[in-house]
Amino acid sequence: MAEEATTTTNSKKRLILLLLALIPVLLGGGAAWYFLSGDSSSADTASADIAKAAGKPEPAYYVILPHPFIFNVMGDTQQRLVQVKVQLMVRGDDNDTLARQHIPLVESTLLQSFGAASVEQLRSPSGRLELRQQALQSVQSALVKVSGNPVVEQVLFTGFVMQ
């Protein structure tokens, strides 16, 4: 009878020790779940704020100018006819709207830049790259005067023909 009493006492002690060990583990797990599972919308907002703070660029949009530019360039012996199709790369919805709003100003500025080009400049790939850079600077300066920011990130030639 004494043996039965000590076995039941030992099993009760083991049960109490097991419960005392499990309670902190369960409380810690519950607390971790409560704090980590929080509101998912606040997590989405926080990740968006982190992306903006990290300097992640806005999406690129391409503004297609409706008409190709056709102009004459004086060569050594004769005039050359040049046709250039242009697209503008902008970043963000606001810049896309501004670029589309000021297409006539952009076209006029590009036509002035293209008219100042020479045949030698247009023949070489490096000359065309230089012309693109000049056109970009001209367009950005014109748009800064109107809207207060450069708006356009790149001027792209999508078609180029010289006869």
Legacy VTK file of the C-alpha trace (Angstrom):
# vtk DataFile Version 3.0
C-alpha trace
ASCII
DATASET POLYDATA
POINTS 163 float
0.000 0.000 0.000
2.872 2.308 0.724
4.290 1.610 -2.727
1.014 2.561 -4.396
0.924 5.845 -2.461
4.456 6.791 -3.513
3.795 5.938 -7.190
0.672 8.082 -7.277
2.561 10.898 -5.533
5.438 10.604 -8.043
3.067 10.607 -11.014
1.224 13.645 -9.597
4.553 15.444 -9.125
5.548 14.630 -12.694
2.209 15.895 -14.004
2.561 19.161 -12.058
6.134 19.657 -13.282
5.050 18.955 -16.861
2.224 21.511 -16.599
4.552 24.091 -15.048
6.954 23.610 -17.946
4.225 23.786 -20.610
2.500 26.941 -19.328
5.386 29.368 -20.136
5.891 27.737 -23.534
2.196 28.092 -24.403
2.068 31.678 -23.128
5.170 32.593 -25.159
3.723 31.011 -28.300
0.410 32.824 -27.821
2.146 36.147 -27.297
4.310 35.642 -30.386
1.266 34.809 -32.497
-0.622 37.846 -31.189
2.163 40.300 -31.921
3.351 38.815 -35.215
-0.009 38.139 -36.853
-1.208 41.783 -36.433
-3.278 43.637 -39.031
-2.208 42.723 -42.588
-3.156 46.139 -44.017
-0.684 47.855 -41.709
1.969 45.379 -42.862
1.223 46.237 -46.514
1.444 49.943 -45.747
4.707 49.435 -43.908
6.227 47.490 -46.818
5.132 50.211 -49.264
6.746 52.855 -47.036
9.939 50.801 -46.891
9.991 50.487 -50.710
9.631 54.256 -51.110
12.292 54.923 -48.507
14.650 52.476 -50.210
14.445 54.571 -53.392
12.639 52.017 -55.531
11.911 53.808 -58.814
8.405 54.382 -60.032
7.244 52.384 -63.069
8.369 53.585 -66.483
5.817 54.747 -69.039
6.453 55.415 -72.719
4.762 58.367 -74.378
4.502 57.848 -78.121
4.618 61.085 -80.062
1.818 60.938 -82.629
3.745 62.026 -85.736
7.267 61.239 -86.930
9.608 64.179 -87.377
10.468 64.846 -91.022
13.094 67.487 -91.752
15.805 68.417 -94.255
19.494 68.462 -93.431
22.057 70.117 -95.662
24.881 67.759 -96.660
28.129 68.392 -98.529
26.568 68.408 -101.983
22.849 67.930 -101.522
20.034 68.051 -99.017
19.049 64.926 -97.121
15.572 64.065 -95.911
15.429 62.603 -92.407
12.527 60.907 -90.638
12.721 60.198 -86.889
10.083 58.453 -84.755
10.387 59.371 -81.097
9.094 58.030 -77.783
9.624 59.597 -74.378
10.333 57.554 -71.266
8.858 59.013 -68.089
8.547 57.656 -64.533
5.255 57.697 -62.642
1.668 58.591 -63.435
2.114 62.308 -62.776
4.992 62.649 -65.245
3.071 60.592 -67.818
0.131 62.984 -67.563
2.400 66.045 -67.774
4.250 64.709 -70.821
0.994 63.953 -72.648
-0.377 67.369 -71.724
2.666 69.178 -73.180
3.167 67.158 -76.403
3.018 70.268 -78.643
5.814 71.912 -76.621
7.880 68.700 -76.740
7.402 68.358 -80.515
8.432 71.964 -81.123
11.520 71.606 -78.937
12.542 68.348 -80.628
12.076 69.839 -84.090
14.409 72.710 -83.168
17.009 70.238 -81.855
16.783 68.037 -84.937
16.972 71.017 -87.293
20.340 72.006 -85.824
21.867 68.581 -86.603
24.325 68.004 -89.435
24.535 65.101 -91.882
27.850 64.002 -90.391
26.300 63.892 -86.954
23.308 61.864 -88.158
25.435 59.328 -90.071
27.368 57.971 -87.098
25.844 56.068 -84.161
27.765 58.225 -81.701
26.409 61.345 -83.421
22.845 60.061 -83.103
23.474 59.311 -79.424
24.772 62.855 -78.971
21.653 64.177 -80.737
19.448 62.151 -78.357
21.255 63.661 -75.371
20.890 67.194 -76.783
17.203 66.547 -77.445
16.725 65.236 -73.900
18.369 68.314 -72.392
16.256 70.623 -74.564
13.003 68.860 -73.692
13.822 68.757 -69.989
14.682 72.457 -69.855
11.473 73.372 -71.712
9.364 71.233 -69.374
11.083 72.634 -66.273
10.027 76.130 -67.381
6.410 75.006 -67.748
5.873 72.417 -65.008
8.741 72.891 -62.571
10.334 69.445 -63.011
12.157 67.699 -65.899
9.379 65.050 -66.425
11.202 63.116 -69.213
13.942 60.618 -68.324
14.938 59.527 -71.847
14.285 60.433 -75.468
14.216 57.255 -77.552
14.519 56.999 -81.328
12.218 54.166 -82.389
12.659 54.805 -86.092
15.383 56.607 -88.004
15.591 56.989 -91.803
17.921 59.282 -93.769
17.738 59.528 -97.586
LINES 1 164
163 0 1 2 3 4 5 6 7 8 9 10 11 12 13 14 15 16 17 18 19 20 21 22 23 24 25 26 27 28 29 30 31 32 33 34 35 36 37 38 39 40 41 42 43 44 45 46 47 48 49 50 51 52 53 54 55 56 57 58 59 60 61 62 63 64 65 66 67 68 69 70 71 72 73 74 75 76 77 78 79 80 81 82 83 84 85 86 87 88 89 90 91 92 93 94 95 96 97 98 99 100 101 102 103 104 105 106 107 108 109 110 111 112 113 114 115 116 117 118 119 120 121 122 123 124 125 126 127 128 129 130 131 132 133 134 135 136 137 138 139 140 141 142 143 144 145 146 147 148 149 150 151 152 153 154 155 156 157 158 159 160 161 162
